[in-house]
């Protein structure tokens, strides 16, 4: 790659723009696991799958797990070669060109500011009302979500170390809790004679006729829609790569953390789905419940365990939102450090005492609160938010995988992780999965999520045009691979940054 004559990114990071390197393997794993959060994803989308695809729809889950594992492997191969905060934004900028890289970064930003609202809104709209027995309204959902987002931003701004400790504890609780509840469901369900494995292949309340149809030009069939259960849930594992400059030995740690998180989530999630579905009873009636997973668990294990599950889900969702906030602020900071984000002069600064990007965190909070205000009054806010938060990462994943395919023979060497002889099969499986996933979003029910994506792209392109008009294309150049220094120490960013 040719070195630009007048790069706008300094070869040495300005004073006050570096962060401490203090995350190990479990912390990195917890970031990836916490963002995905199967307790959050399954709890909030299982009802939608029952209504669109019936209980048989859970068999789309393993296909989604395999597809996302392939994506995680490719992301791992890139993270091992370019371990810099900003993940896909950095990779595309250096391997393709800065304009495509900037658009990738902007789409990632659009994803990270909407997904935290979707996740935290779930606490206010479905879980707390079920836990405390009150009716959710647009007003109380707005207030509760705003407070949760504020608490997450404060914690992220105060300390990365404390944030990751909270997340590690929450992830540990989630893993133990989900395993414990899954085992209890199988044991108690068997003891009561309530396990009915024929339910795993039933379709009610969805008709059997045409169940496997792929759909037409503007709609998706029942089974294809079931893939959204996995696509909704298994996103965000790449957040571990977004903290590369705060991770020790990132070229080795981050690929392992992402892949292990997706595989662990996939296996545990499938077992949990089988247990809940085998105990579902009348699935047509269950589909009408606002919280079908809690309904099944309460009926089998009693109201006390049902309440414990809800508390577990609250912990999981808070942890998920915390990691999203952490990842979102790092992306804004990374783009601002490269002078690519509005108000970058302020947003690239790192607190000398707390070693966190406080200004970027505040900026992220303001934007997410604005998005919350826009969506909170709509009747189907959760569906729109979660759909947009699934479409956007699918676009990011597809673009990044395409980049890898085109540039794989010219990638820098890696001492940490390589796909080796499995590279071609992994690329084929990932490509098939991502094309299939994106085709699902042609369904007319995703019109509003597509509108959000379109609006954010228009806003981003307008700012990109402004950047080019004021700087010219030469002013948007990025450093070449010489800035990717693997001689990391524990306390500083790469020496060449």
N, C-alpha and C positions, 0 to 999 in steps of 0.2 A: 504494500500500500504506500502510495507516495505521500511524503510528509508535506503538509501545507506550508506555504511561505509565511503566512501571517495568521497563525491560529489565535482564536479569541480566548482559548482556554489556557491558563498559565501552566507552565511545566511543573511548577511547584505550588502546592496548595497555599493560598493566602493564610496568614496567621489568623487563627480563630475559626477555621473551617474544617478542622480535623476532629474525629471522635475516637474514643478509647476502644481498643480491641479487647473484649472481655467475654465473648460468648463461646461456649464449648459445644460439644456434640449434642448433649441432651437439651441444652438451651435452644440450639438451632432446630432440633427435632420438634421441640415444644412449640416453636414459632410456626413451623409448617403444620403440625397437628392441630394447634390451637386455632389457626385461621380456618382450616377446613371444618373442624368441629362437627362430627357426625351427629352428636346429640342435638345440635342446632339444626342442621340440614334435614335430618330425617324427621325430627319432631315437627318442623314447619312445613314440609312438603309431602309427607306421607298421605295426608288427606286429599291433596290435589291429585296424587297418583291413583288413589282409590276411585275418585270421581271421573278421571279421564281414561284410566286403563284397567281398573279393577285390581284385585290382589295379585293376579298373575303378572302384573307390571313390575313386581320386585325382581323378576329375572332379567330385567334390563340392567340392573345394578352391576353384576359382574362384568358385563361388556364395557360399561362406563369405567369401571375400575381398571380394566386392562388398558383401555384407551388412554386414560389419564396417567397410568404408570409409564406408558411409552413416552408421553409428553414430558413427564418428570425426568425420565432418563436423558432425553435430549437437552432439557434445561440444565441437568446436571453436567452434561458434557460441555455446555457453554459456560456455566458458572465456574468450572474447573479451569477454563482457559482465560476468562475475563472476569475475575472475582472483584467486581466493583459495584458499589451501591447504585441502584437504578436498574438493575437486571436487564430486561429486554430493551429498554431505552439505550443503555450503554452498548449492548451487543449489536443492535441494528445500526446504531450510529457509527460504530467502528468497522463493521463488516460489510455494510451496504453503503449508506451515505447519511450525513447528519440530518437531512430533511426527512427521510423515512424514519430515522431514529427519533426525531422530535415528534413525529406523528404517532409513533408507537408509544413514546413516553406520555403523550397527551391522552391517548386511549386508555393507558394504564391508570393515569390520574383520574379520568372519568369513571373508571371501574372502582377505584379505591374510595372515591368520595360518595358513590351511591351505595356500595355494598355495606358500608358501616351503618348507614341509615336503615337499610333493609334488615340487617341483623339485629340492631338495637331496637328497632320498631317492633320486632317480634316479642320482645320482653313485655312491652307495654300493651300490645294489641291482643295477645293470646295467652301468655303464661301467667302474668300477675293477676289478670281477671279470674283465671281458673284457680289460681292458688288462694286468692283471698275472697273470691265470690262476689265480684262487683262487675258492672257492665262497662265495657270499654266505650269511650266516646272519642271523637277526633281531638277534643281539647285535652283530655287527660293523657291520651296516647302521645300527643305532641309534647306535653310538659315532661312526662316521664322519660321519653326518649332523649329529649334535650338534656336533661339532668345526667342521664347515663353517659351520653357522649361527652359532656363536660368533665365528668369524673375520669373518664378514660384519657382525655387529652391532658388533664392536670398530672396524672400519674406518668404519662409518657414524657411530658416536659420536665418533670422533676428528676427522673433518674431512669436510665436505660436498664441499669442493673436491677433496680427494684421492680421495674416493669416486668422484666424477664423472670424474676423470682416469683412474682404473683402469677405469671402465666405458667411457669413450671408446676407450681402447686395446683393450679386449676386444671391443667392437662393431666396431672397424676390422678387427681380426684375424678376427672372424667373417665379416664381409662379404667380405674378400679371400679367406679360406679357402673359403667356400661357393662363391664364383664360380669360384675355381681348381679345386676338386674337380668342380664341375658340368661345366666345360669339359673337364677331363681325362676324365671318364666318357664324354662324347660322342665325343671324339677317339680315345681308346684303344679304346673299345667299337666304333667304326666300323672302325678299323684291324684289329681282331681279328675282325671280322665277327659280333660278338655282339649288336649292337643289334637287337632284335626289337620293332617298334612295334605288332605285333598283341597283345602282352602288355598294352598299355594298355587293351584292351577285353575282356580275359579276366575270368572270375569265380572260377576255381579258387583255393582249395578250397571256395568257396561255390557252391551249385547255381544254374544259370541260371534254373530255374523260380521264378517269384515274386520275381525279383530287384528289380523296381521297386515292389513293394507297399509301401504306407505302413505296413502293420501294423494290428493291432487296438487295443482299448482299453488293453491292458497290454503291448503289444510293438510294436517298430518293425521295419520291413523292412530287408533288407541295404543298399540304397542310402541310405535315410535315416540309418542308423547311420554311414555314411561321412562325413557332415557333421561328426561329432565330431572328425575330424582337423583341420579348420580351426577349429572351435569350441574345441577343447583348446588350440590353438596361438596363435591371434590374439586374445589377451586381454591386458589390462594396458597397452595403448597410452595409456590415460587417466592413467597414472602421471605423465606430463609435466604434466598439469593439477594434480596433487597437489603439485607443487613450484612453484606459481605465484608464491608470495611470495619465492622464491629465484631467480627468472628475470627477466632484463632484458627490458623491453617484452613482458610475457607475453601481452597481448591480441593481439599480432601473431605472436609466436614460437611459442606453444604450439599453436594450430590448425594451422599449417604443419607443425610437428614431428610431430604425431599422424598427420595424413593422409599425409604423405610416408613415415613409417615403415610404415604399413599397406600402402600401395601397393608400396613397395620389397620388403617381406617377401613380399607376395603373388606378385609376378612371380618373384623369386628362388626362392621355395619351389616354385612350379609347375614351373619348369625343372628343379629338383633332383629333384622327384618323378617327372617324365617320364624323366629319365636313369636313376634307380635302377630304376624299374619296367620300362623297356625292356631292362634288363640282368639282370632278376630270375631268368631261367631257369625252373626248376620252382617255381612259386609255392606249390604245396601243401607242398613240402619247405621252402621259405624261410619259410613261415608258422610253422614249428615252432622257428625260431631265436629265441633270447632277444634278439638284436641284429641283425635282418635287414638294416638299412641298412649296418652295419659288415660283415656277411657279404658283401653284394654288392660293396662297394667293395674289400674285401680280395681277392675272387676276380678282380676286373678289374684293379686297380691294384697288387696285391701287398700283403704283410703290413706293409711299412714305411709305405706311404701309409695303410693301414687303421689303424695305430697313430697316425699323425698326425691322422687324423680323430677318433679317440677323444680325443686331447689337445685338439683344437679344441672338441669337445663339452664337455669338462670346463671349459674356459675360458668357453664360452658359458653353461653352467649356473651357474657361479660368478657370472658377471656378472648373469645373470637373477635369482638369489637376492639379490644385492647391491642391485639396483634395487628388488626387492620389499620388502626390509628398509627401504630408504630411504623408499619410499612408505608402508609400514605405520606407521613411526614418525611420519611427518608427519600422517597421519590421526589417530592417537592424540593427537598434540600439538594439532592443530586443534580436536578435540572437547574436549580438556581446557582449552584456552584459553577456550572458550565455556562452561566449567563443566558439560560434558555427559558426562564419562567418569569411571568410578570412580577415586578418588585423583587427581582433576584438579589439586588444589593443588600436588602434586609434579610431575605429568607435564607440566604446561604450561611449566615452567621451561626456559630456554635458557641453556646455558653461556656466561658472559661472555667466556671466553678462546677457546673452540672454536666458538662460534656454532652449536652443534648441540643438539637436545633429548636430552641424555644420559639423563635419567630415563625419557623415553618410549621410548628405544631399549632400555634395560634391561627395562622393562615388557614390551615386545614380545618380547624374547628369552625371558623367563620363560614367557610364554604359549605361544609356538611350541614351546619345549622340552617343555611339558606335552602339547601335541597330538601331538608326535613320540612321546612315551612311550605314549600311548593307541593310536596306529595302528601302530606299528612291529612289534608282535607278530602282526598279522593276515596271513594268507597272500596276500591280494590287496590289500595296502596301497596300492600304486601306483595301481591302478585306482580304488579308492575315493577316494583323495586327489585325483587328477586329475579325476574326475567331479564331485566336490564343488566343485573349483576352476573348473569350467566352468559348472555350474548357477548358482552364486552371481553371477558377473558378468553372466550372461544376465538374471537378475532385476534387477540394478542397471541394466543397459542398457535393459531394457524399461520400467522405472519412470521413468527419466530421459527417454526418448523420449516417453512418454505425457505427462509434465510439459511438455515443450517444445510438444507439439501443443496442449495446453490453454492454455498461457500465451504462445504465440509472438507474439501481437499486443500484449502488454503488457510485453515484454522491454525492458530498458534499451538505449539506443543503443550501437552498437559502432563504434569507429574502426579496429578491427583486422581483423575477419573477418565476413563475412555470406554466407548461402546465396543471397540474392537471388532471382532467378526460378526457381532450382533447388530452392527450399525444399520445395514440395509433392511433387515426384517423389522427393526424398531421404527425406522422411518416410514416404511410401508404401512404398518399397523397404525401409527400415529396419524398419518395422512388420511387413511380411510375413516378413522374415527372422527377426526375434526371436520371433514367434509360432510359426513353424515349428521353430525351435531348441528352444524350451521344450517343444513337444509331443513331441520325441524323448525327453525325460527321463521320459515315462510308462512306458518300457520297464522290465520287472521287474528287469533287471540293475542299475538305478540305485536300488534300494531303500535301500541303506546311505548313499549320498550324500544322498538325500532325508532320511534320518533325521538326519544331521549338520546339515543346513540347519534342520530342524525343532527340534532341540535348541538350536541357537544362537539361533533366533528366540524360543524360550520363555525362555531366559536373558536375552536383550535386553529382551523385553517386561516381565519381572519387574523389571529395573532401571529401566525407563521408568516403571512404576507407582510404584516407590519415589520417583523424581524428582518425579512429579506429586503424590504424597502429601505429600512434605516441602516442596515449593515452590508447588504449585498450577500451573495452566496458565499464569498470568501470569508465573511465575518461569521459564518455558521460552521466553519471547519472544526473538526475534533482532532485531538492528538492521535498519533498512530499507536501501534501496539507497544511502543517503548514505554508507555505510561503504565502498562500492566506489569507490576513488579511483584514477584512472589516471595521476595525476601521480607516477609512481614514480621514485625515484632508484636508484642502484646499490647502496646499502648498507643501506637500511632497508625495513621493511614500509610499506604505505600509511600516510600521515600520520594518517588518521582512525581507524586500527585501534588 
